[in-house]
Amino acid sequence: MLGVIPLLVLSEELQTEFPFWYSVFLGLVFMIIVYFLPRGVTGLVEDAWEASRVATKQLGISDPPLIGPGMGKSLFLWIAFKEALKTFPSIPTWPTWSP
């Protein structure tokens, strides 16, 4: 059910915006969903929950899993994500022209 509602909204939007290409775009969306989410949105949530459980076990954290209701001390996951983003090189900027 989690994936049906966004799919219905997308279907309606595609049908109103692209009436002639609607079926082609919807078919591409279905192909992408089947390829990237073969078990659906629920499978994606289950995978994230399992990865969180494994990460807590490997890190030796005895608190509840990193992803779940209430979040609590699970803010660790967000902090770890922000720290990982810092390791990426900075985004290049366009050279500015000065006369």
Beta strands, then each sheet from edge to edge (+ up, - down):
end
